[in-house]
Amino acid sequence: MNIGIWILGNQLHLEQAALLSCKNNKQETPVIFIESHNYIQKRPYHQQKLVLVFSAMRHFAEELSSQGWQVSYKVAHDFESALNNWIKENKITELRVVSPCDRPFLRRIQSFKLDCKTKFISNNHFLWSNEEFKQWNDSRKRLLLEDFYREGRKRFNILMDEDQPIGDKWNFDKQNRKPPKQNLNPPTPLWFEPDAITEQVIKDIKSYKIASYGKIEPFKWGVTRSQALQVLDHFLENNLNNFGAYQDAMITGEYTMWHSLISPYINLGLLTPLEVIQKIEKAYHEFDYPLNSVEGLIRQILGWREYMYGIYQLMDDDYRDKNWFDHQENLPAFYWDSSQTDMNCLKQILQQVEETGYAHHIQRLMVLSNFALIIGVSPQAINDWFHSAFIDGYDWVMVPNVIGMGQFADGGILASKPYAASANYINKMSDYCKSCEYKQTKRTGEKACPFNFFYWDFLSRHQEKLKSLGRMNLVLANLKKIDSEELQEIQSQSQQWKEDH
């Protein structure tokens, strides 16, 4: 049997399962990487995401070659023809590939007519396998993140004092919602200058005649495991201390705040989730960092990341098509071009995404996703945009986060209520409203903030459905306090805005 390994662009780790299966025969095992022109035309990806993935692939291919693996690197029109040519050249009888995280891409590979057997090896880049998550779910009467997170803490012995959580609490989230105060001074993020490989990738992508999004330069992301580890260490030394308290805060011109910026590297395989979690816990014990900061970030990785992947694999294929509110509006054009909106919060964040491919979780959930929800954008349209726009975006990430959490399109499988909010939340958690021409206190009339009239219009449009959600009763009671004349004006102004945009 002649075995060959195909390494996908988000499986860039020496301990990935396909490489491990052949590590004792690496000098006799052909390995292939493929950049597919056809694949990157499937959606208008952020140019920096293409640079990140291709440069990381090329760097990892060089690393494997230096360690004795027989590496081929192909820039091709499509995956299938490149694979078959390589299979024929190397007389391969079994192709091994780690199962893709994204289900559509798995089906794509399964549809290939290859001249050898294909063996999918279980993806080992998550702490929980698909089978383990399903077994956990089958043993439960309810599917709840907090239950799963606590089970993960116990299973991997993270922040535990024997069988009890350190600090006598599992969750310190209530301490992690401080609004931004004046004179905050977030640390400077660690960025990198492109090396020769990255410069060549940038040149290549500029030459491609493809639909794309965002600015390709300046490109400052890390592209190797060494650089990813530097980013993690920089975060632990400079950011972790204040990460928790201000993780929901938003400030004009401050793109990264105290956030770690490690999600692109974990999602590519340059960092593994367990090593990140263990380094965070070690820093807590060594430097006595605030437990709310440490627990908050560990919950994002050990809890939320693993839970989203488990949900994604657990749900039927039609989950991505859910549309509980039957929203059908088109995505506003300014999501693709920030210059087309005069709403300061949206302009600031969308400009940031154009420049970097990044925004932190509250910018994504409570501004970008929130606005799409309350104006009634098709969940599939906003999901497609998130997948295209973000440097850490993949199908497995975006479908549960956008369809389930952000748009509540699954009707409550993932979240207990819609994440819909008026301008009041944005004003509380940011300084955006101070420099906006709209008034965050007004819900109708000239200069009324669109977040306000759309929020109340959303509640009015869907109040019958929302009544079934217990957590919505209080806000629906406030809706009843709005007199019919003002409500009619809210609805009229909402409709007019849609016609104008």
C-alpha positions in Angstrom: 0.0 0.0 0.0 1.3 3.4 -1.0 -0.2 6.0 1.4 -0.4 9.7 0.6 -1.6 12.6 2.9 -3.6 15.6 1.8 -3.3 18.5 4.3 -6.1 21.0 4.3 -5.5 24.7 4.9 -7.0 24.6 8.5 -5.1 21.5 9.6 -1.6 23.0 10.0 -0.2 21.2 13.0 2.5 18.6 13.4 0.2 16.6 15.6 -2.7 16.4 13.2 -4.1 12.9 12.9 -3.1 12.1 9.3 0.6 13.0 9.9 0.6 11.1 13.2 -0.7 8.0 11.4 2.4 8.0 9.2 5.1 9.6 11.4 7.3 6.6 11.4 7.4 6.5 7.6 7.6 10.2 6.8 10.4 9.9 4.3 8.3 7.4 2.2 5.0 9.3 2.6 4.0 11.8 0.0 2.2 14.9 1.4 0.3 17.4 -0.7 -1.0 20.9 -0.2 -3.3 22.5 -2.7 -4.4 26.1 -3.3 -7.5 25.9 -5.5 -8.5 28.9 -7.6 -11.9 27.5 -8.2 -12.6 27.2 -4.5 -11.7 30.8 -3.5 -14.2 32.0 -6.1 -17.1 30.4 -4.3 -17.6 33.5 -2.2 -16.0 37.0 -2.0 -13.5 36.2 0.8 -11.7 38.9 2.7 -8.3 39.2 0.9 -6.4 39.0 4.2 -8.1 35.7 5.0 -6.8 34.3 1.7 -3.3 35.7 2.5 -3.4 34.2 6.0 -4.4 30.7 4.9 -2.2 30.5 1.8 0.9 31.9 3.6 0.4 29.7 6.6 0.0 26.7 4.2 3.2 27.5 2.4 5.1 28.1 5.6 3.9 24.8 7.1 4.8 22.9 3.9 8.3 24.2 4.2 8.4 23.1 7.8 7.3 19.6 6.9 9.8 19.4 4.1 12.6 20.4 6.5 11.6 17.5 8.7 11.9 14.9 6.0 8.4 14.7 4.7 8.0 14.3 0.9 6.0 17.5 0.2 4.3 18.6 -3.0 2.7 22.1 -3.1 0.2 22.7 -5.9 -1.4 25.9 -7.1 -4.2 24.6 -9.2 -7.6 25.3 -10.8 -9.3 22.7 -8.6 -8.7 20.2 -5.9 -9.8 17.1 -7.7 -7.6 17.3 -10.8 -4.6 18.3 -8.7 -5.1 15.3 -6.4 -5.5 12.8 -9.3 -2.3 14.0 -11.0 -0.4 13.7 -7.8 -1.9 10.3 -7.0 -0.9 9.1 -10.4 2.7 10.5 -10.2 3.3 8.9 -6.8 1.4 5.6 -7.4 -0.7 6.3 -4.3 -3.3 3.6 -3.4 -4.7 5.2 -0.2 -5.2 8.9 0.3 -5.5 9.9 4.0 -7.0 13.2 5.0 -8.2 14.5 8.4 -12.0 14.9 8.2 -12.8 18.5 7.4 -14.5 20.6 10.1 -16.9 22.0 7.5 -19.6 19.6 6.4 -20.1 21.0 2.9 -16.4 20.6 2.2 -16.5 17.0 3.5 -19.3 16.3 1.0 -17.3 18.0 -1.7 -14.3 15.6 -1.1 -16.6 12.6 -1.0 -17.9 13.5 -4.4 -14.4 13.5 -6.0 -13.7 10.6 -8.4 -10.2 9.8 -7.3 -7.9 7.1 -8.6 -7.4 5.6 -5.1 -9.1 4.8 -1.9 -9.8 7.8 0.4 -9.5 7.3 4.2 -10.9 10.0 6.4 -9.2 10.2 9.8 -11.1 11.6 12.8 -10.3 15.3 13.4 -8.2 15.7 16.5 -8.2 19.4 16.6 -11.0 19.6 19.2 -11.1 18.5 22.8 -14.4 16.6 22.2 -14.8 14.2 19.3 -18.1 14.2 17.4 -19.0 10.8 19.0 -18.2 12.1 22.5 -20.3 15.2 22.1 -23.2 13.1 20.8 -22.9 10.7 23.7 -22.9 13.6 26.2 -25.9 15.1 24.5 -27.8 11.7 24.5 -27.3 11.4 28.2 -28.9 14.8 28.9 -32.5 16.0 29.2 -31.4 19.5 28.0 -28.8 20.9 25.6 -27.2 23.7 27.6 -23.8 25.4 27.2 -23.3 25.8 31.0 -23.8 22.1 31.6 -21.4 21.2 28.8 -18.8 23.8 30.0 -18.9 22.4 33.6 -18.5 18.9 32.3 -15.4 20.0 30.3 -13.9 21.6 33.3 -14.2 18.4 35.2 -13.1 16.2 32.3 -9.9 18.1 31.6 -9.3 19.2 35.2 -9.2 22.9 34.3 -9.5 25.5 37.1 -10.6 22.7 39.5 -9.9 22.1 43.2 -10.5 18.4 43.4 -14.2 18.2 42.4 -15.1 21.9 42.9 -14.3 24.9 40.7 -11.6 27.2 41.9 -13.2 30.3 43.4 -16.3 28.3 44.3 -18.1 29.5 41.2 -18.2 28.1 37.7 -18.9 31.3 35.9 -17.8 34.9 36.5 -19.5 36.4 33.5 -21.3 39.1 35.5 -17.9 40.6 36.3 -17.0 40.8 32.6 -19.4 43.5 31.4 -17.8 46.8 32.4 -18.6 49.6 30.1 -15.6 51.6 28.8 -14.6 54.4 31.1 -12.6 57.5 30.1 -8.9 57.3 29.6 -8.7 53.5 29.0 -5.4 52.6 27.5 -5.6 49.1 25.9 -2.2 47.4 25.1 -0.7 47.5 21.7 -1.3 44.2 19.8 1.5 42.1 18.5 1.7 42.4 14.7 4.2 41.1 12.1 5.8 42.4 8.9 5.2 40.1 5.9 8.2 37.9 5.0 9.1 36.9 1.5 6.6 34.1 1.4 3.8 36.3 2.5 4.8 39.0 0.1 4.6 36.5 -2.7 1.1 35.4 -1.6 -0.1 39.0 -1.5 1.3 39.5 -5.0 -0.4 36.3 -6.2 -3.8 37.3 -4.8 -3.6 40.7 -6.3 -3.1 39.1 -9.7 -6.2 36.9 -9.4 -9.4 38.1 -11.1 -11.8 37.1 -8.3 -14.5 38.8 -6.3 -13.1 39.6 -2.9 -13.7 41.9 0.1 -11.6 44.1 2.3 -8.1 45.6 2.1 -5.2 43.3 1.4 -2.6 45.6 3.0 -1.3 46.3 5.4 -1.2 42.6 6.4 0.0 42.2 9.9 -1.2 38.7 11.0 1.2 35.9 12.0 1.5 33.0 9.6 3.5 30.4 11.5 3.2 28.4 14.7 6.1 30.4 16.1 4.4 33.7 15.5 1.1 32.3 16.9 2.8 31.3 20.1 4.3 34.8 20.3 0.8 36.3 20.0 -0.4 34.0 22.8 2.5 34.9 25.1 2.1 38.6 24.4 -1.6 38.3 25.4 -0.8 36.5 28.6 1.8 39.0 29.6 0.0 42.2 28.6 -3.7 41.7 28.2 -5.0 38.9 30.3 -5.0 40.9 33.5 -7.7 43.3 32.2 -9.3 41.0 29.6 -12.3 40.0 31.6 -13.6 43.3 32.8 -13.6 45.0 29.4 -14.1 42.2 27.1 -17.5 43.6 26.0 -16.4 47.2 25.7 -16.0 49.0 22.3 -14.0 52.2 21.8 -13.5 54.2 18.6 -10.2 53.5 17.0 -9.3 50.6 19.4 -9.7 47.5 17.2 -8.5 44.9 19.6 -8.9 46.2 23.1 -7.6 43.4 25.5 -8.7 40.6 23.3 -6.3 37.7 22.5 -6.4 37.7 18.7 -5.7 33.9 18.8 -8.9 32.6 17.1 -7.5 32.6 13.6 -4.5 30.7 14.7 -6.5 28.1 16.7 -8.9 27.6 13.7 -5.9 27.0 11.4 -4.2 24.5 13.7 -1.2 26.7 14.4 -2.3 26.6 18.1 -4.2 23.8 19.8 -7.1 24.5 22.2 -5.7 22.4 25.0 -2.3 24.0 25.0 -3.9 27.5 25.0 -6.1 26.6 27.9 -3.3 25.1 29.9 -1.1 28.2 29.3 -3.9 30.4 30.5 -4.3 28.4 33.7 -0.6 28.3 34.3 -0.4 32.1 34.0 -3.3 32.4 36.5 -1.3 30.3 39.1 2.0 32.1 38.4 0.9 35.7 38.2 -2.3 35.6 40.3 -4.4 37.2 37.5 -8.0 38.0 38.2 -10.1 34.8 38.1 -12.9 36.5 36.1 -10.4 37.2 33.3 -8.9 33.7 33.3 -12.2 31.9 33.6 -13.8 34.1 31.0 -11.3 33.2 28.3 -11.2 29.6 29.2 -15.0 29.5 28.9 -14.7 30.9 25.4 -12.4 28.1 24.3 -13.3 25.1 26.5 -16.9 26.0 26.6 -18.2 28.1 23.7 -15.8 26.9 20.9 -16.2 23.2 21.7 -20.0 23.6 22.1 -20.4 25.4 18.8 -18.5 22.7 17.0 -20.5 20.0 18.7 -23.8 21.7 17.9 -22.7 22.1 14.3 -21.9 18.4 13.9 -25.0 17.3 15.8 -27.6 19.2 13.8 -29.2 18.1 10.6 -28.1 19.6 7.3 -31.1 21.8 7.1 -30.1 23.7 10.3 -28.3 26.3 8.1 -31.6 27.0 6.3 -33.6 27.8 9.5 -35.5 31.0 9.5 -37.9 31.1 12.5 -38.9 34.7 12.0 -39.2 34.3 8.2 -36.9 37.2 7.5 -36.3 37.9 3.9 -34.7 41.4 3.6 -31.5 41.8 1.6 -28.3 42.6 3.4 -27.7 46.4 3.3 -25.0 47.3 0.8 -22.9 49.1 3.5 -22.0 45.7 5.0 -19.8 45.3 1.9 -18.8 49.0 1.8 -18.6 50.9 5.1 -18.6 54.3 3.4 -22.2 53.8 2.5 -23.5 54.2 6.1 -23.7 57.2 8.3 -24.4 55.2 11.4 -21.2 55.6 13.4 -21.2 52.3 15.2 -21.7 50.3 12.0 -19.2 52.5 10.1 -16.5 52.1 12.7 -16.8 48.4 13.0 -17.3 47.7 9.3 -14.3 49.9 8.5 -12.3 47.9 11.0 -13.4 44.6 9.4 -12.4 45.9 6.0 -8.9 46.8 7.2 -8.2 43.7 9.4 -10.8 41.0 8.9 -11.4 41.2 12.6 -13.9 42.4 15.2 -14.4 41.1 18.7 -17.4 39.1 19.8 -19.6 42.0 21.0 -19.0 44.0 17.9 -20.1 41.0 15.9 -23.1 40.0 18.0 -24.6 43.2 19.4 -23.9 45.5 16.5 -23.4 43.7 13.2 -25.6 40.7 13.8 -28.1 42.6 16.0 -28.8 45.2 13.2 -29.3 42.5 10.6 -31.8 40.7 13.0 -33.9 43.7 13.8 -34.3 44.9 10.2 -35.2 41.4 9.1 -32.3 40.3 6.9 -32.3 36.8 5.7 -30.3 34.7 8.1 -28.6 33.0 5.3 -27.5 36.3 3.8 -25.9 37.6 7.0 -24.3 34.2 7.6 -22.7 34.3 4.1 -21.4 37.7 4.8 -19.9 36.7 8.2 -18.2 33.7 6.5 -16.7 35.9 3.8 -15.7 38.8 5.9 -13.9 37.4 9.0 -10.4 36.1 9.1 -11.4 33.4 11.5 -14.6 32.5 9.8 -15.5 28.9 8.6 -18.7 27.1 8.1 -18.6 25.3 11.4 -18.0 28.6 13.2 -20.6 30.8 11.5 -23.6 28.5 11.1 -24.2 28.0 14.8 -23.0 31.4 15.8 -25.0 33.4 13.2 -27.9 31.2 12.4 -28.4 30.0 16.0 -27.2 32.7 18.3 -27.1 35.9 16.3 -30.3 35.5 14.3 -32.3 33.2 16.5 -33.3 31.5 13.3 -33.5 28.1 15.0 -36.3 29.3 17.3 -34.4 28.6 20.5 -32.3 25.5 20.1 -29.1 27.4 20.8 -30.2 30.5 22.7 -33.1 31.2 25.1 -33.9 34.6 23.5 -33.0 36.7 20.5 -29.9 39.0 20.9 -31.8 42.1 19.9 -31.1 45.4 21.4 -31.7 49.1 20.9 -29.1 51.9 20.8 -29.2 52.0 24.6 -26.9 48.9 24.8 -24.4 50.3 22.2 -24.3 53.6 24.0 -23.7 51.9 27.3 -20.9 49.6 26.0 -19.1 52.0 23.6 -18.3 55.6 22.8 -19.7 55.3 19.3 -22.9 57.2 19.9 -21.1 60.4 21.1 -19.8 61.0 17.5 -22.9 59.9 15.6 -25.3 62.2 13.9 -28.2 60.1 15.1 -29.6 60.4 18.6 -29.4 57.3 20.7 -32.3 58.6 22.9 -34.8 59.0 20.1 -36.8 56.2 18.6 -38.9 58.3 16.1 -38.5 61.5 14.1 -35.6 63.2 12.5 -32.2 61.9 13.7 -33.8 59.0 15.6 -31.3 56.1 15.8 -32.3 53.3 13.4 -31.3 50.8 16.1 -34.2 52.2 18.1 -37.1 52.2 15.7 -36.0 48.9 14.2 -35.8 47.3 17.6 -39.3 48.2 18.6 -40.6 47.4 15.1 -38.9 44.0 15.4 -40.7 43.4 18.8 -44.0 44.5 17.3 -43.7 42.4 14.2 -42.9 39.2 16.1 -44.6 39.7 19.4 -46.9 36.7 19.0 -43.9 34.4 18.5 -41.8 36.1 21.2 -44.6 35.6 23.8 -43.6 31.9 23.8 -40.1 32.9 25.1 -40.3 33.5 28.9 -37.3 35.8 28.9 -39.0 38.2 26.6 -42.0 39.0 28.8 -40.5 42.0 30.4 -39.5 43.8 27.2 -42.9 42.9 25.6 -44.6 44.6 28.5 -42.6 47.7 27.7 -43.8 47.4 24.1 -47.4 47.6 25.3 -46.6 51.0 26.9 -45.9 52.6 23.5 -49.1 54.2 22.2 -50.6 53.2 18.9 -49.7 56.5 17.2 -46.0 56.3 18.1 -45.9 52.6 17.1 -47.4 53.4 13.8 -44.7 56.0 13.3 -42.0 53.5 14.3 -43.3 51.1 11.7 -43.5 53.7 9.0 -40.0 55.0 9.7 -38.7 51.4 9.6 -40.3 50.8 6.2 -39.1 54.1 4.8 -35.5 53.3 5.9 -35.6 50.0 4.1 -37.0 51.6 0.9 -34.1 54.2 1.0 -31.4 51.6 1.5 
